[in-house]
Amino acid sequence: MSGLRAPGATVMEARRVTVQDVETAAGRLQGHARETPVLTCGTLDELAGRRLYFKCENLQKSGSFKFRGAYNAISKLVSSTNQKPPPVVTHSSGNHACALALAAHQLDVTAHVVMPRNAPQCKKETVRGYGGKVYECTPTEQARVETMERIAAEEGAVYLSSSQHPDIIAGQGTMGLELLRQVPDLDAVITCVGGGGMLAGVSTVMKSLNPHVRVYGAEPELANDAATSLAKGERCPLPYYPDTIADGLRINMGPVAWPYIRDNVDDIITVTEEEIKNAMTLIWQRMKLVVEPSGVVGVAAALSGSFKAREETAKHVAVILSGGNLDLLKLPDLLSMSEHV
């Protein structure tokens, strides 16, 4: 794989997540994760030419949708043993790291987290604030995996991938259950895609419970491995670490998530860096929501000419705002970039 390995490339591929798994996950999350609100914005509706419904996972515990999967996976791990549960370990650029640390803290489990040195400082501090142990590494996928494997061996920790573990995927799928209740006349849904766990879980729910709903992924043009894979019908990981403003989407789509995306996703929309900055500015200014660059990639896709051409008839489209863990130290740079959009 050109020296790179996607997270979670293990025997987990054998167990396919079903909508029943997602419903069970929803039961575990009851009273622990928030059922995040769905908001609308007239200005964005006009720009999109349709009604948009924004699922605000930036308001989720830990600041992103990742808490759903992390809590589901650790809760299941804890309930599977009568003894003290083992520690958990992962590698993440930020949001899964924060989510895992918080879920582990709430369930009295030790969390070890490998993070690239260039991950947002706010996310590193959040992990430490939740009691997680942070290990910094070179910002490459290979370094992340190798460091994680070393710590797992040293600490006897269970690896919970940010996007490839079936219990993580099931947890993320609970957003789909909520959306079907919150937007009953839904025509399409857009989620960003990095490792692919959210898109795998949400697409499983949609195609199982309401198959007429079209499911779209959204990713930066600079990190377009999922779009390339879907177009070619085979997984095509990038042989390098892409330099996109959407830092949470720099990782390749994983091998476990790929079959779900291949089978359930209608298309993947790619967007430019300028489109991402424009979407971020609109969300900040018009909706008064704090959403990080990765979290607005779905918005950029919904406003893009390519999506408008694909979905001329869809009147009601949901977009998941995946996270709000914005690095405030980089805010001046982001504002400067957005001024030129």
C-alpha positions as CSV (number, residue, x, y, z in Angstrom):
1,M,0.0,0.0,0.0
2,S,2.9,2.3,-0.8
3,G,4.1,2.2,2.8
4,L,0.8,3.5,4.1
5,R,-1.8,1.6,6.0
6,A,-5.3,2.7,6.6
7,P,-6.5,2.6,10.2
8,G,-8.3,-0.5,11.4
9,A,-7.1,-2.8,8.6
10,T,-7.8,-5.9,10.7
11,V,-10.1,-8.9,11.0
12,M,-12.9,-6.5,11.8
13,E,-13.8,-6.6,8.1
14,A,-15.6,-9.9,8.7
15,R,-18.5,-8.4,10.7
16,R,-20.9,-6.3,8.7
17,V,-22.8,-3.6,10.6
18,T,-26.6,-3.8,10.2
19,V,-29.4,-1.4,11.0
20,Q,-30.1,-3.5,14.1
21,D,-26.6,-2.9,15.3
22,V,-27.2,0.9,14.9
23,E,-30.5,0.7,16.8
24,T,-28.7,-1.2,19.6
25,A,-26.1,1.5,19.6
26,A,-28.8,4.1,19.9
27,G,-30.0,2.4,23.1
28,R,-26.5,2.5,24.6
29,L,-26.2,6.2,23.7
30,Q,-29.5,7.1,25.3
31,G,-28.9,9.6,28.1
32,H,-25.2,9.9,27.2
33,A,-25.0,11.4,23.7
34,R,-27.0,14.4,22.6
35,E,-29.7,14.1,20.0
36,T,-28.3,17.1,18.1
37,P,-30.7,19.7,16.6
38,V,-31.4,20.2,13.0
39,L,-31.3,23.9,12.0
40,T,-32.1,25.7,8.7
41,C,-31.0,29.0,7.1
42,G,-32.9,30.9,4.5
43,T,-29.8,32.4,2.9
44,L,-28.2,29.0,2.4
45,D,-31.4,27.7,1.0
46,E,-31.4,30.4,-1.6
47,L,-27.8,29.7,-2.5
48,A,-28.5,26.0,-2.7
49,G,-31.8,26.3,-4.6
50,R,-33.4,23.9,-2.2
51,R,-34.2,23.4,1.5
52,L,-31.1,22.4,3.5
53,Y,-31.3,20.9,7.0
54,F,-28.1,21.1,9.1
55,K,-27.5,18.3,11.6
56,C,-25.4,20.1,14.3
57,E,-22.9,17.6,15.4
58,N,-20.7,20.5,16.3
59,L,-22.9,20.7,19.4
60,Q,-22.4,17.0,20.3
61,K,-20.4,16.1,23.4
62,S,-16.7,16.4,22.8
63,G,-17.5,18.8,19.9
64,S,-18.1,16.3,17.1
65,F,-20.1,13.3,15.9
66,K,-17.2,11.1,17.0
67,F,-18.5,10.8,20.5
68,R,-21.3,8.5,19.3
69,G,-19.0,5.8,18.0
70,A,-16.5,6.1,20.8
71,Y,-19.0,5.8,23.6
72,N,-20.8,2.9,21.9
73,A,-17.6,1.0,21.4
74,I,-16.2,1.6,24.9
75,S,-19.6,0.9,26.6
76,K,-19.8,-2.4,24.8
77,L,-16.2,-3.2,25.8
78,V,-17.0,-2.5,29.4
79,S,-20.2,-4.5,29.5
80,S,-18.4,-7.5,27.9
81,T,-16.3,-8.3,31.0
82,N,-16.8,-8.6,34.7
83,Q,-13.3,-7.5,35.4
84,K,-11.7,-4.1,35.0
85,P,-11.8,-3.3,31.3
86,P,-8.5,-3.0,29.4
87,P,-7.3,0.5,28.4
88,V,-8.0,1.7,24.9
89,V,-5.7,3.2,22.3
90,T,-6.3,5.0,19.0
91,H,-4.6,7.4,16.6
92,S,-6.4,10.5,15.4
93,S,-5.9,14.0,14.1
94,G,-8.2,15.3,16.7
95,N,-12.0,14.7,16.9
96,H,-11.9,10.9,17.5
97,A,-9.1,11.6,20.0
98,C,-11.3,14.0,22.0
99,A,-14.3,11.7,21.8
100,L,-12.4,8.6,22.9
101,A,-10.9,10.4,25.8
102,L,-14.2,11.8,27.0
103,A,-16.1,8.5,26.6
104,A,-13.3,6.6,28.3
105,H,-13.3,9.1,31.2
106,Q,-17.0,8.7,31.7
107,L,-16.7,4.9,31.7
108,D,-13.6,4.8,33.9
109,V,-11.3,3.4,31.2
110,T,-7.8,4.6,30.4
111,A,-7.3,6.1,27.0
112,H,-4.0,6.3,25.1
113,V,-4.1,8.6,22.0
114,V,-1.6,9.0,19.3
115,M,-1.8,12.4,17.5
116,P,0.3,13.9,14.7
117,R,2.4,16.8,15.8
118,N,0.6,19.1,13.5
119,A,-2.9,18.3,14.9
120,P,-4.7,21.4,16.2
121,Q,-3.4,22.4,19.6
122,C,-6.9,22.8,20.9
123,K,-7.7,19.2,20.3
124,K,-4.5,18.0,22.0
125,E,-5.4,20.1,25.1
126,T,-9.0,18.8,25.0
127,V,-7.7,15.2,25.1
128,R,-5.5,15.9,28.0
129,G,-8.3,17.7,29.8
130,Y,-10.5,14.6,29.5
131,G,-7.7,12.6,31.1
132,G,-6.4,11.0,27.9
133,K,-2.7,10.3,27.5
134,V,-1.3,11.9,24.3
135,Y,1.6,10.6,22.3
136,E,2.7,12.9,19.4
137,C,4.2,11.4,16.2
138,T,5.3,12.4,12.7
139,P,2.3,13.5,10.7
140,T,2.1,10.5,8.4
141,E,-0.4,7.6,8.4
142,Q,2.4,5.1,8.7
143,A,3.9,6.8,11.8
144,R,0.5,7.0,13.4
145,V,-0.1,3.3,13.0
146,E,3.3,2.2,14.1
147,T,3.2,4.4,17.2
148,M,-0.3,3.1,18.1
149,E,0.8,-0.5,17.7
150,R,3.8,0.0,19.9
151,I,1.7,1.6,22.7
152,A,-1.0,-1.1,22.3
153,A,1.6,-3.8,22.9
154,E,3.2,-2.0,25.8
155,E,0.0,-1.1,27.6
156,G,-2.2,-4.1,26.7
157,A,-4.7,-1.7,25.1
158,V,-7.6,-2.5,22.8
159,Y,-7.3,-0.5,19.5
160,L,-10.5,1.4,18.6
161,S,-10.1,2.8,15.1
162,S,-11.5,6.2,14.4
163,S,-13.6,4.9,11.5
164,Q,-13.1,1.1,10.9
165,H,-14.3,-0.6,14.0
166,P,-17.8,-2.0,13.6
167,D,-19.0,-0.6,16.9
168,I,-17.7,2.8,15.9
169,I,-19.6,2.6,12.6
170,A,-22.7,1.5,14.4
171,G,-22.5,4.5,16.8
172,Q,-22.1,7.0,13.9
173,G,-25.1,5.4,12.2
174,T,-27.3,6.8,14.9
175,M,-27.2,10.2,13.2
176,G,-29.1,8.5,10.4
177,L,-31.8,7.3,12.7
178,E,-32.3,10.8,14.2
179,L,-32.3,12.4,10.8
180,L,-35.1,10.2,9.5
181,R,-37.2,11.3,12.6
182,Q,-36.2,14.9,12.4
183,V,-36.6,15.4,8.6
184,P,-39.4,12.9,7.5
185,D,-39.5,14.2,3.9
186,L,-35.8,13.8,3.3
187,D,-34.6,13.4,-0.3
188,A,-30.8,13.3,0.2
189,V,-28.1,13.5,2.9
190,I,-24.5,14.7,2.6
191,T,-21.8,13.7,5.0
192,C,-18.1,14.5,4.8
193,V,-15.8,11.5,4.3
194,G,-12.3,10.9,5.7
195,G,-11.8,7.4,7.1
196,G,-15.4,6.7,6.1
197,G,-17.0,5.5,9.4
198,M,-19.7,8.2,9.4
199,L,-20.7,7.7,5.8
200,A,-20.7,3.9,6.3
201,G,-23.0,4.1,9.3
202,V,-25.4,6.7,7.9
203,S,-25.6,5.1,4.5
204,T,-26.4,1.7,6.1
205,V,-29.4,3.3,8.0
206,M,-30.7,5.2,5.0
207,K,-30.5,2.3,2.5
208,S,-32.0,-0.1,5.0
209,L,-34.9,2.1,6.3
210,N,-35.6,4.6,3.5
211,P,-33.8,3.5,0.4
212,H,-35.2,6.3,-1.7
213,V,-33.0,8.8,0.2
214,R,-29.9,9.4,-1.9
215,V,-26.6,9.4,0.1
216,Y,-23.6,11.5,-0.8
217,G,-20.1,11.8,0.5
218,A,-18.2,15.1,0.4
219,E,-14.4,15.5,0.5
220,P,-11.7,18.0,-0.5
221,E,-10.3,17.8,-4.0
222,L,-6.9,17.6,-2.4
223,A,-7.9,14.4,-0.5
224,N,-10.1,12.7,-3.1
225,D,-9.3,9.1,-2.5
226,A,-13.0,8.2,-1.8
227,A,-14.3,9.8,-4.9
228,T,-11.6,8.1,-7.0
229,S,-12.4,4.8,-5.4
230,L,-16.1,5.0,-6.0
231,A,-15.5,6.1,-9.6
232,K,-13.1,3.2,-10.3
233,G,-15.0,0.6,-8.2
234,E,-11.9,-0.3,-6.1
235,R,-10.3,1.3,-3.1
236,C,-7.6,3.8,-4.2
237,P,-5.8,5.2,-1.2
238,L,-3.6,8.2,-1.7
239,P,0.2,7.5,-1.4
240,Y,0.8,10.7,0.5
241,Y,-0.7,12.9,3.3
242,P,-2.8,15.6,1.6
243,D,-2.4,19.2,2.6
244,T,-6.0,20.4,2.9
245,I,-7.5,23.0,5.3
246,A,-9.9,20.2,6.3
247,D,-7.4,18.5,8.6
248,G,-9.9,15.9,9.8
249,L,-10.3,14.5,6.3
250,R,-6.6,14.0,5.4
251,I,-6.8,10.3,6.2
252,N,-7.5,7.7,3.6
253,M,-10.9,5.9,3.5
254,G,-10.3,2.6,5.3
255,P,-10.8,-0.9,4.0
256,V,-13.6,-1.7,6.4
257,A,-15.7,1.3,5.5
258,W,-15.1,0.9,1.8
259,P,-17.7,-1.9,1.1
260,Y,-20.4,0.1,2.8
261,I,-19.6,3.2,0.7
262,R,-19.2,1.1,-2.5
263,D,-22.6,-0.5,-2.0
264,N,-24.7,2.3,-0.4
265,V,-23.4,5.7,-1.6
266,D,-24.8,7.3,-4.7
267,D,-21.9,9.6,-5.4
268,I,-19.1,11.6,-3.7
269,I,-18.7,15.3,-4.4
270,T,-15.3,16.9,-4.3
271,V,-14.8,20.6,-3.4
272,T,-12.0,23.0,-3.7
273,E,-10.2,24.7,-0.8
274,E,-11.9,28.0,-1.8
275,E,-15.3,26.3,-1.7
276,I,-14.5,25.0,1.8
277,K,-13.5,28.5,3.0
278,N,-16.6,30.0,1.5
279,A,-18.8,27.5,3.2
280,M,-17.1,28.1,6.5
281,T,-17.6,31.8,6.2
282,L,-21.3,31.4,5.4
283,I,-21.9,29.1,8.4
284,W,-20.1,31.5,10.8
285,Q,-21.7,34.6,9.5
286,R,-25.2,33.5,8.6
287,M,-25.9,30.7,11.1
288,K,-23.6,32.0,13.9
289,L,-22.3,28.4,14.4
290,V,-18.7,27.5,15.3
291,V,-17.9,24.7,12.8
292,E,-14.4,23.6,11.8
293,P,-13.2,23.4,8.2
294,S,-13.7,19.6,8.0
295,G,-17.2,20.1,9.3
296,V,-18.3,22.4,6.5
297,V,-17.1,20.2,3.6
298,G,-20.7,18.9,3.2
299,V,-22.0,22.4,3.1
300,A,-19.5,23.2,0.3
301,A,-20.7,20.2,-1.6
302,A,-24.4,21.2,-1.2
303,L,-23.7,24.6,-2.6
304,S,-21.5,23.3,-5.5
305,G,-22.4,23.3,-9.1
306,S,-21.7,19.6,-9.4
307,F,-24.2,18.7,-6.7
308,K,-26.8,21.0,-8.2
309,A,-26.4,19.3,-11.6
310,R,-26.7,15.8,-10.0
311,E,-29.7,16.6,-7.8
312,E,-32.0,18.8,-9.7
313,T,-35.2,17.3,-8.1
314,A,-34.2,17.0,-4.5
315,K,-36.1,19.5,-2.4
316,H,-35.0,18.5,1.1
317,V,-31.3,17.8,1.7
318,A,-29.7,17.1,5.1
319,V,-26.1,18.1,5.7
320,I,-24.2,16.9,8.7
321,L,-22.0,19.6,10.3
322,S,-19.6,17.0,11.7
323,G,-17.6,19.0,14.3
324,G,-16.8,22.3,15.9
325,N,-13.4,21.8,17.4
326,L,-11.8,24.9,15.8
327,D,-8.2,25.8,16.7
328,L,-8.6,29.4,17.9
329,L,-4.8,30.0,17.4
330,K,-5.4,29.5,13.7
331,L,-8.5,31.7,13.6
332,P,-6.8,34.8,12.3
333,D,-5.3,32.8,9.4
334,L,-8.7,31.3,8.6
335,L,-10.4,34.7,8.7
336,S,-7.7,36.1,6.5
337,M,-8.2,33.3,4.0
338,S,-12.0,33.7,4.0
339,E,-11.8,37.5,3.3
340,H,-10.5,36.6,-0.2
341,V,-13.3,34.2,-1.0
